[in-house]
Amino acid sequence: MMNRKIKNLQDEKFYTLLDFIKNSPEQELFNYIKIKFLSLPPALQTSFENYFSSYTFWGSLKAGSHDFNHILLKTKSLKNHIKDLEWLYDKLEDYGSKFVLYAIIENFVNYNFDLLKKSLNFKYRQYFDFDIMPKCKDEVFVDVGTYLGETILDFVDLYGKDCYKNIYAYEITSNIFPHINKNLSGLNVTLRNKAVGEKNKKLFLNQNITSLSANTAQNIGEKEIECVSLDNDIDEKITLIKMDIEGGEENAIKGCKNHIKNDSPKLLISVYHGFEHYFTLPRLIDRYNKNYKFYLRNYGGNLFPTEIVLCALPK
């Protein structure tokens, strides 16, 4: 274990939870979490099961069919990445961020909904926390996973019309482009019907039956879509990147490695599409450029951690 900096009760609680995970054999931890889940009210169990059948990032869960793959994946991730969680907790810049991480792990292990609810951020709109990013001007903003353009509208509304020099918007679902163009009418936005990944190649659109916002780009399918890396697709200096692409964030970050190294853009990254993105994505960014401060913000629900945003800001 790394040298722990225990300054207060929250630190103590977080590290006690990590020690519980570390010292519990994998099967015992799996059984513990499984029993916690089965002790929830039946209606709540069903709610979880339905959610994970619609959004499959976290594995399947059907207690009636003895399918606890979701809990198994969660258990393995927790057991195998104690050091990574400890690294991230120590790396986070403020106690609001540390509390978000503590609340997430408490929810994973104990189905603690109260802490997750307390960690929710209602103070500011998603991605744009004035406490850590108080102003923006002349930004070259790249919005990866634009959907209907809500983040761009929030950005301009919050920071003013002189907040950007250029905006690039990437969206894979072409049939919503008329809605995007209507929403962003009057703004100088370059809209690209492309996926963003590690390298330039051809992918295929995979449509989510629950929501178009959860569409993904995959290696097989029927509707072909171009995938590009930001390093290859944008020549000018980038100052701000937001990503929410349903689990594709890691490859997209790899594909803008040079921009991260050379430009040090502000990064607003969704990290909840899987159990390990919380620490793998900041680890990756830190490997490319040591000049970043890390924050976590929770804009999601209070039953399961969603809409968790990593804010990586240059020092």
ZADRENKE-948604 format. One record per residue (C-alpha): residue number from 1; x, y, z; residue in three letters. Coordinates in steps of 0.02 Angstrom, whole numbers, plus 50000, padded with zeros to 5 digits. Layout:
+-----+-------+-------+-------+--------+
| num |    px |    py |    pz | residu |
+-----+-------+-------+-------+--------+
| NUM |     X |     Y |     Z |    ALA |
...
+-----+-------+-------+-------+--------+
REM end
This chain:
+-----+-------+-------+-------+--------+
| num |    px |    py |    pz | residu |
+-----+-------+-------+-------+--------+
|   1 | 50000 | 50000 | 50000 |    MET |
|   2 | 50056 | 50177 | 49965 |    MET |
|   3 | 50086 | 50299 | 50105 |    ASN |
|   4 | 49912 | 50347 | 50163 |    ARG |
|   5 | 49871 | 50527 | 50208 |    LYS |
|   6 | 49733 | 50511 | 50337 |    ILE |
|   7 | 49680 | 50688 | 50383 |    LYS |
|   8 | 49500 | 50664 | 50438 |    ASN |
|   9 | 49358 | 50542 | 50469 |    LEU |
|  10 | 49313 | 50529 | 50285 |    GLN |
|  11 | 49490 | 50472 | 50243 |    ASP |
|  12 | 49480 | 50345 | 50383 |    GLU |
|  13 | 49312 | 50277 | 50322 |    LYS |
|  14 | 49372 | 50264 | 50142 |    PHE |
|  15 | 49530 | 50169 | 50186 |    TYR |
|  16 | 49434 | 50056 | 50307 |    THR |
|  17 | 49319 | 50011 | 50162 |    LEU |
|  18 | 49468 | 49975 | 50049 |    LEU |
|  19 | 49545 | 49865 | 50184 |    ASP |
|  20 | 49382 | 49768 | 50199 |    PHE |
|  21 | 49386 | 49737 | 50011 |    ILE |
|  22 | 49571 | 49692 | 50013 |    LYS |
|  23 | 49559 | 49573 | 50160 |    ASN |
|  24 | 49402 | 49483 | 50100 |    SER |
|  25 | 49433 | 49330 | 49990 |    PRO |
|  26 | 49353 | 49356 | 49820 |    GLU |
|  27 | 49215 | 49227 | 49844 |    GLN |
|  28 | 49172 | 49296 | 50016 |    GLU |
|  29 | 49163 | 49473 | 49947 |    LEU |
|  30 | 49053 | 49413 | 49803 |    PHE |
|  31 | 48936 | 49326 | 49926 |    ASN |
|  32 | 48932 | 49478 | 50039 |    TYR |
|  33 | 48881 | 49595 | 49896 |    ILE |
|  34 | 48757 | 49466 | 49830 |    LYS |
|  35 | 48672 | 49452 | 50000 |    ILE |
|  36 | 48665 | 49642 | 50011 |    LYS |
|  37 | 48578 | 49647 | 49842 |    PHE |
|  38 | 48455 | 49508 | 49886 |    LEU |
|  39 | 48409 | 49600 | 50046 |    SER |
|  40 | 48345 | 49749 | 49945 |    LEU |
|  41 | 48156 | 49766 | 49921 |    PRO |
|  42 | 48098 | 49659 | 49773 |    PRO |
|  43 | 48039 | 49811 | 49674 |    ALA |
|  44 | 48212 | 49890 | 49691 |    LEU |
|  45 | 48297 | 49728 | 49637 |    GLN |
|  46 | 48187 | 49726 | 49482 |    THR |
|  47 | 48232 | 49907 | 49446 |    SER |
|  48 | 48416 | 49864 | 49449 |    PHE |
|  49 | 48391 | 49711 | 49340 |    GLU |
|  50 | 48293 | 49809 | 49210 |    ASN |
|  51 | 48422 | 49947 | 49206 |    TYR |
|  52 | 48568 | 49829 | 49176 |    PHE |
|  53 | 48472 | 49738 | 49039 |    SER |
|  54 | 48452 | 49905 | 48948 |    SER |
|  55 | 48628 | 49969 | 48981 |    TYR |
|  56 | 48751 | 49825 | 48975 |    THR |
|  57 | 48914 | 49911 | 49026 |    PHE |
|  58 | 48908 | 49832 | 49199 |    TRP |
|  59 | 48858 | 49652 | 49160 |    GLY |
|  60 | 48694 | 49559 | 49174 |    SER |
|  61 | 48592 | 49535 | 49332 |    LEU |
|  62 | 48440 | 49420 | 49347 |    LYS |
|  63 | 48420 | 49347 | 49522 |    ALA |
|  64 | 48277 | 49234 | 49469 |    GLY |
|  65 | 48390 | 49152 | 49340 |    SER |
|  66 | 48538 | 49146 | 49461 |    HIS |
|  67 | 48630 | 49269 | 49348 |    ASP |
|  68 | 48743 | 49377 | 49455 |    PHE |
|  69 | 48872 | 49421 | 49322 |    ASN |
|  70 | 48857 | 49605 | 49367 |    HIS |
|  71 | 48907 | 49570 | 49547 |    ILE |
|  72 | 49048 | 49453 | 49492 |    LEU |
|  73 | 49122 | 49586 | 49377 |    LEU |
|  74 | 49107 | 49716 | 49514 |    LYS |
|  75 | 49191 | 49603 | 49641 |    THR |
|  76 | 49337 | 49561 | 49527 |    LYS |
|  77 | 49362 | 49743 | 49482 |    SER |
|  78 | 49365 | 49797 | 49665 |    LEU |
|  79 | 49483 | 49657 | 49716 |    LYS |
|  80 | 49604 | 49683 | 49573 |    ASN |
|  81 | 49618 | 49871 | 49584 |    HIS |
|  82 | 49639 | 49920 | 49766 |    ILE |
|  83 | 49802 | 50010 | 49727 |    LYS |
|  84 | 49722 | 50104 | 49582 |    ASP |
|  85 | 49578 | 50162 | 49693 |    LEU |
|  86 | 49701 | 50216 | 49825 |    GLU |
|  87 | 49804 | 50308 | 49693 |    TRP |
|  88 | 49650 | 50400 | 49630 |    LEU |
|  89 | 49587 | 50448 | 49803 |    TYR |
|  90 | 49757 | 50521 | 49845 |    ASP |
|  91 | 49766 | 50609 | 49676 |    LYS |
|  92 | 49596 | 50693 | 49686 |    LEU |
|  93 | 49612 | 50878 | 49717 |    GLU |
|  94 | 49469 | 50917 | 49839 |    ASP |
|  95 | 49364 | 50828 | 49969 |    TYR |
|  96 | 49208 | 50845 | 49863 |    GLY |
|  97 | 49293 | 50733 | 49735 |    SER |
|  98 | 49356 | 50612 | 49868 |    LYS |
|  99 | 49180 | 50600 | 49938 |    PHE |
| 100 | 49111 | 50556 | 49766 |    VAL |
| 101 | 49235 | 50412 | 49751 |    LEU |
| 102 | 49197 | 50352 | 49928 |    TYR |
| 103 | 49010 | 50358 | 49891 |    ALA |
| 104 | 49034 | 50257 | 49731 |    ILE |
| 105 | 49131 | 50118 | 49817 |    ILE |
| 106 | 49009 | 50116 | 49964 |    GLU |
| 107 | 48868 | 50095 | 49838 |    ASN |
| 108 | 48959 | 49955 | 49747 |    PHE |
| 109 | 48991 | 49857 | 49907 |    VAL |
| 110 | 48848 | 49900 | 50025 |    ASN |
| 111 | 48713 | 49972 | 49911 |    TYR |
| 112 | 48728 | 50131 | 50011 |    ASN |
| 113 | 48609 | 50253 | 49926 |    PHE |
| 114 | 48620 | 50392 | 50055 |    ASP |
| 115 | 48802 | 50433 | 50021 |    LEU |
| 116 | 48775 | 50431 | 49833 |    LEU |
| 117 | 48629 | 50551 | 49852 |    LYS |
| 118 | 48734 | 50667 | 49961 |    LYS |
| 119 | 48872 | 50669 | 49830 |    SER |
| 120 | 48756 | 50734 | 49693 |    LEU |
| 121 | 48801 | 50903 | 49621 |    ASN |
| 122 | 48649 | 51016 | 49600 |    PHE |
| 123 | 48749 | 51176 | 49616 |    LYS |
| 124 | 48804 | 51187 | 49434 |    TYR |
| 125 | 48754 | 51115 | 49266 |    ARG |
| 126 | 48837 | 50954 | 49209 |    GLN |
| 127 | 49021 | 50969 | 49160 |    TYR |
| 128 | 49036 | 51153 | 49205 |    PHE |
| 129 | 49082 | 51180 | 49386 |    ASP |
| 130 | 49122 | 51363 | 49418 |    PHE |
| 131 | 49216 | 51319 | 49577 |    ASP |
| 132 | 49352 | 51233 | 49476 |    ILE |
| 133 | 49325 | 51306 | 49302 |    MET |
| 134 | 49261 | 51483 | 49333 |    PRO |
| 135 | 49288 | 51557 | 49160 |    LYS |
| 136 | 49317 | 51511 | 48979 |    CYS |
| 137 | 49369 | 51624 | 48836 |    LYS |
| 138 | 49422 | 51592 | 48655 |    ASP |
| 139 | 49413 | 51404 | 48683 |    GLU |
| 140 | 49434 | 51276 | 48546 |    VAL |
| 141 | 49302 | 51159 | 48616 |    PHE |
| 142 | 49282 | 50980 | 48555 |    VAL |
| 143 | 49119 | 50898 | 48607 |    ASP |
| 144 | 49134 | 50710 | 48581 |    VAL |
| 145 | 48961 | 50632 | 48594 |    GLY |
| 146 | 48859 | 50787 | 48556 |    THR |
| 147 | 48688 | 50703 | 48549 |    TYR |
| 148 | 48566 | 50850 | 48533 |    LEU |
| 149 | 48693 | 50984 | 48576 |    GLY |
| 150 | 48639 | 51015 | 48756 |    GLU |
| 151 | 48818 | 51027 | 48822 |    THR |
| 152 | 48866 | 51156 | 48691 |    ILE |
| 153 | 48711 | 51259 | 48731 |    LEU |
| 154 | 48754 | 51252 | 48917 |    ASP |
| 155 | 48934 | 51300 | 48881 |    PHE |
| 156 | 48888 | 51457 | 48784 |    VAL |
| 157 | 48747 | 51503 | 48902 |    ASP |
| 158 | 48858 | 51490 | 49056 |    LEU |
| 159 | 49019 | 51566 | 48992 |    TYR |
| 160 | 48954 | 51689 | 48861 |    GLY |
| 161 | 48967 | 51701 | 48672 |    LYS |
| 162 | 49151 | 51752 | 48679 |    ASP |
| 163 | 49193 | 51589 | 48770 |    CYS |
| 164 | 49244 | 51501 | 48610 |    TYR |
| 165 | 49342 | 51525 | 48452 |    LYS |
| 166 | 49291 | 51360 | 48372 |    ASN |
| 167 | 49177 | 51217 | 48422 |    ILE |
| 168 | 49191 | 51042 | 48347 |    TYR |
| 169 | 49044 | 50925 | 48379 |    ALA |
| 170 | 49056 | 50738 | 48348 |    TYR |
| 171 | 48899 | 50630 | 48342 |    GLU |
| 172 | 48875 | 50456 | 48269 |    ILE |
| 173 | 48685 | 50456 | 48250 |    THR |
| 174 | 48654 | 50543 | 48084 |    SER |
| 175 | 48463 | 50545 | 48092 |    ASN |
| 176 | 48465 | 50668 | 48237 |    ILE |
| 177 | 48570 | 50796 | 48142 |    PHE |
| 178 | 48419 | 50903 | 48094 |    PRO |
| 179 | 48380 | 50920 | 48280 |    HIS |
| 180 | 48561 | 50964 | 48319 |    ILE |
| 181 | 48568 | 51095 | 48181 |    ASN |
| 182 | 48406 | 51172 | 48243 |    LYS |
| 183 | 48464 | 51176 | 48424 |    ASN |
| 184 | 48634 | 51251 | 48380 |    LEU |
| 185 | 48569 | 51375 | 48252 |    SER |
| 186 | 48664 | 51539 | 48264 |    GLY |
| 187 | 48821 | 51461 | 48339 |    LEU |
| 188 | 48983 | 51431 | 48245 |    ASN |
| 189 | 48993 | 51241 | 48261 |    VAL |
| 190 | 49079 | 51115 | 48147 |    THR |
| 191 | 48968 | 50960 | 48157 |    LEU |
| 192 | 49045 | 50794 | 48108 |    ARG |
| 193 | 48954 | 50629 | 48086 |    ASN |
| 194 | 49102 | 50527 | 48147 |    LYS |
| 195 | 49150 | 50413 | 48289 |    ALA |
| 196 | 49305 | 50460 | 48388 |    VAL |
| 197 | 49430 | 50327 | 48436 |    GLY |
| 198 | 49613 | 50280 | 48445 |    GLU |
| 199 | 49644 | 50278 | 48257 |    LYS |
| 200 | 49559 | 50309 | 48090 |    ASN |
| 201 | 49456 | 50159 | 48033 |    LYS |
| 202 | 49282 | 50101 | 47985 |    LYS |
| 203 | 49158 | 50054 | 48121 |    LEU |
| 204 | 48972 | 50017 | 48125 |    PHE |
| 205 | 48828 | 50100 | 48216 |    LEU |
| 206 | 48749 | 49996 | 48355 |    ASN |
| 207 | 48581 | 50069 | 48404 |    GLN |
| 208 | 48524 | 50055 | 48584 |    ASN |
| 209 | 48341 | 50006 | 48598 |    ILE |
| 210 | 48314 | 50114 | 48752 |    THR |
| 211 | 48391 | 50280 | 48699 |    SER |
| 212 | 48477 | 50354 | 48546 |    LEU |
| 213 | 48596 | 50440 | 48668 |    SER |
| 214 | 48666 | 50268 | 48711 |    ALA |
| 215 | 48709 | 50219 | 48531 |    ASN |
| 216 | 48885 | 50152 | 48510 |    THR |
| 217 | 49011 | 50121 | 48370 |    ALA |
| 218 | 49065 | 49940 | 48356 |    GLN |
| 219 | 49170 | 49827 | 48245 |    ASN |
| 220 | 49022 | 49737 | 48167 |    ILE |
| 221 | 48851 | 49795 | 48108 |    GLY |
| 222 | 48754 | 49856 | 47959 |    GLU |
| 223 | 48771 | 50045 | 47952 |    LYS |
| 224 | 48951 | 50095 | 47922 |    GLU |
| 225 | 49022 | 50248 | 48009 |    ILE |
| 226 | 49192 | 50331 | 47997 |    GLU |
| 227 | 49299 | 50330 | 48154 |    CYS |
| 228 | 49439 | 50457 | 48175 |    VAL |
| 229 | 49567 | 50506 | 48305 |    SER |
| 230 | 49565 | 50686 | 48362 |    LEU |
| 231 | 49753 | 50693 | 48333 |    ASP |
| 232 | 49720 | 50659 | 48149 |    ASN |
| 233 | 49556 | 50753 | 48129 |    ASP |
| 234 | 49595 | 50921 | 48211 |    ILE |
| 235 | 49753 | 51015 | 48169 |    ASP |
| 236 | 49734 | 51169 | 48279 |    GLU |
| 237 | 49771 | 51180 | 48464 |    LYS |
| 238 | 49628 | 51110 | 48569 |    ILE |
| 239 | 49591 | 51193 | 48737 |    THR |
| 240 | 49436 | 51099 | 48799 |    LEU |
| 241 | 49371 | 50923 | 48769 |    ILE |
| 242 | 49211 | 50844 | 48833 |    LYS |
| 243 | 49179 | 50657 | 48805 |    MET |
| 244 | 49025 | 50552 | 48835 |    ASP |
| 245 | 49028 | 50408 | 48711 |    ILE |
| 246 | 48957 | 50259 | 48802 |    GLU |
| 247 | 49117 | 50170 | 48851 |    GLY |
| 248 | 49225 | 50226 | 48705 |    GLY |
| 249 | 49313 | 50361 | 48806 |    GLU |
| 250 | 49474 | 50263 | 48835 |    GLU |
| 251 | 49506 | 50237 | 48649 |    ASN |
| 252 | 49458 | 50417 | 48613 |    ALA |
| 253 | 49584 | 50480 | 48742 |    ILE |
| 254 | 49719 | 50370 | 48664 |    LYS |
| 255 | 49675 | 50449 | 48497 |    GLY |
| 256 | 49708 | 50625 | 48562 |    CYS |
| 257 | 49868 | 50582 | 48654 |    LYS |
| 258 | 49968 | 50716 | 48560 |    ASN |
| 259 | 49840 | 50851 | 48594 |    HIS |
| 260 | 49843 | 50805 | 48780 |    ILE |
| 261 | 50034 | 50806 | 48782 |    LYS |
| 262 | 50058 | 50964 | 48682 |    ASN |
| 263 | 49902 | 51070 | 48714 |    ASP |
| 264 | 49855 | 51023 | 48894 |    SER |
| 265 | 49669 | 51048 | 48858 |    PRO |
| 266 | 49541 | 51050 | 48997 |    LYS |
| 267 | 49461 | 50876 | 48997 |    LEU |
| 268 | 49282 | 50837 | 49050 |    LEU |
| 269 | 49263 | 50649 | 49034 |    ILE |
| 270 | 49119 | 50531 | 49077 |    SER |
| 271 | 49197 | 50390 | 49179 |    VAL |
| 272 | 49048 | 50285 | 49232 |    TYR |
| 273 | 49033 | 50168 | 49082 |    HIS |
| 274 | 49110 | 50020 | 49172 |    GLY |
| 275 | 49184 | 49982 | 49342 |    PHE |
| 276 | 49363 | 50029 | 49299 |    GLU |
| 277 | 49352 | 50191 | 49201 |    HIS |
| 278 | 49355 | 50289 | 49364 |    TYR |
| 279 | 49541 | 50255 | 49381 |    PHE |
| 280 | 49599 | 50191 | 49210 |    THR |
| 281 | 49555 | 50355 | 49123 |    LEU |
| 282 | 49642 | 50472 | 49246 |    PRO |
| 283 | 49791 | 50351 | 49248 |    ARG |
| 284 | 49799 | 50364 | 49058 |    LEU |
| 285 | 49789 | 50554 | 49059 |    ILE |
| 286 | 49920 | 50563 | 49196 |    ASP |
| 287 | 50036 | 50452 | 49094 |    ARG |
| 288 | 50023 | 50569 | 48944 |    TYR |
| 289 | 50040 | 50730 | 49041 |    ASN |
| 290 | 50086 | 50753 | 49225 |    LYS |
| 291 | 50022 | 50932 | 49225 |    ASN |
| 292 | 49842 | 50891 | 49273 |    TYR |
| 293 | 49735 | 50910 | 49429 |    LYS |
| 294 | 49592 | 50785 | 49446 |    PHE |
| 295 | 49415 | 50811 | 49510 |    TYR |
| 296 | 49260 | 50699 | 49514 |    LEU |
| 297 | 49082 | 50764 | 49503 |    ARG |
| 298 | 48920 | 50665 | 49517 |    ASN |
| 299 | 48775 | 50727 | 49410 |    TYR |
| 300 | 48679 | 50561 | 49406 |    GLY |
| 301 | 48555 | 50463 | 49509 |    GLY |
| 302 | 48564 | 50405 | 49689 |    ASN |
| 303 | 48534 | 50218 | 49662 |    LEU |
| 304 | 48682 | 50177 | 49551 |    PHE |
| 305 | 48827 | 50292 | 49502 |    PRO |
| 306 | 48792 | 50367 | 49331 |    THR |
| 307 | 48840 | 50533 | 49253 |    GLU |
| 308 | 49005 | 50535 | 49347 |    ILE |
| 309 | 49122 | 50661 | 49266 |    VAL |
| 310 | 49311 | 50669 | 49281 |    LEU |
| 311 | 49371 | 50849 | 49267 |    CYS |
| 312 | 49556 | 50849 | 49224 |    ALA |
| 313 | 49618 | 51028 | 49226 |    LEU |
| 314 | 49795 | 51086 | 49186 |    PRO |
| 315 | 49888 | 51153 | 49336 |    LYS |
+-----+-------+-------+-------+--------+
REM end
